[in-house]
Amino acid sequence: MTRLKLRERKFGLLWFGERVQDRWNITDPRSESLSTACRRLRPGSCYVDGVYVEPSPEEKQRRTDIYTVLRAVEDYQHLTTYELGIEHVIKKLRAIWRAVRGGSDGRV
């Protein structure tokens, strides 16, 4: 049984792996920075009851928003094209799922 253990949640990322050669990270789907970036990039997010409302300065799109969302897309796209095969991808997805559920044990 392979063990993929969550090391920490930091900078909007999930960090896995105990040994240096086994370390990897992926965007945390529950990170506040990803959620905020998606909200600001979503068309129509400034409509309230069907009426356009000028977004506050905090809600205006920022250049970093697109990079935050693209990083998440690239991370999860990488899993679907991983060269080691589907079994490896399933192990990583299970570890991510456990991490998102709140457990630190990514055992698969």
N, C-alpha and C positions, 0 to 999 in steps of 0.2 A: 504494500500500500504506500503510495507516494504521499508525501506531506507537503502541502503548500501553506505556509503559515504567514498570516498577516503580521508584519512587524510594527507598522504604525500608520496612522492617518495624518498626513501633513501636506500643506500647500495645495489642498484640493485633490490629492492623489492617495491611492491605496498603495502602500509599499510592502512587497512580499519578499521572502527569501531570507534565510539565516546566513548562509555562506556568501561571500562576495561574488563568486561565480554564478550563484543562483538568484541573485537579486534582480528584481524587475518592478516596475510600477505602472499603474494605469489610472486614468481619470476616475475619481470617485463619483459615481452617478448621483450621490446625495450631497455633493459639495455645494456650499452656498455660492461660490463664485460661478460655477456652471449654471446653477439655477437662475442667478441674477442675469448672467449674460444671455441665456435663452429667452428670458422674459423681455429684456430690452431689444432683442433682435426679432422677436415675434411680431409679424405685421398685425396691426389692429390691437396691440396691447394698450394703446392710449384711448380706446373707446370705452366709454362708460354709459351703459343703457343706450347704446346706439349713437351716442353723440361724441364727436372727437374732442378730447381734452388735451391741451398742451401738456406734454410730459414735464415733470419737474427736472431740474438739472441733474438730480441723482438718477433719474430714469432715462435720460437721453443715451442713445447708443454711443459706445466708445470703440475706438479702434481695437482695444484689447478683447472686446467681446467676441469678435469673429475668430480671433486666435484661440480663445478659450474653448469655443464650440468646435472648431476644427481639430483641436488637440483630442477632444473626446471622440470625435468621429474617427480620426486616424487610429486611436488606440483600439477601439472596438472593431474597426475594419481589419486591423492587423491580425486580430484573433481569427477572423474568417479565412485568412490567406496564409496562416502559419504553416511553415514547411514541414513540421514534425507530424502533422496529421491530426485527424479529428479527435483521437483519444486525448492528445495533449491539450487541445483547445477545450475539451469538456472538463478536464481537470482544472484548468485555469478559470473557466467560467464558474465552476462549483466553488472554488476558493473565493472568487469575487462575490458570489451570491452569499456565502457565509459571512464575509466581511461586511457586506451591506446590511445584512440582518442584524449585525451588532456583535457577533462572536469574533473572537480573535483567533480561533482555531480553524484554519483552512484545510483541515485534513480531508482527503478525498480517497 
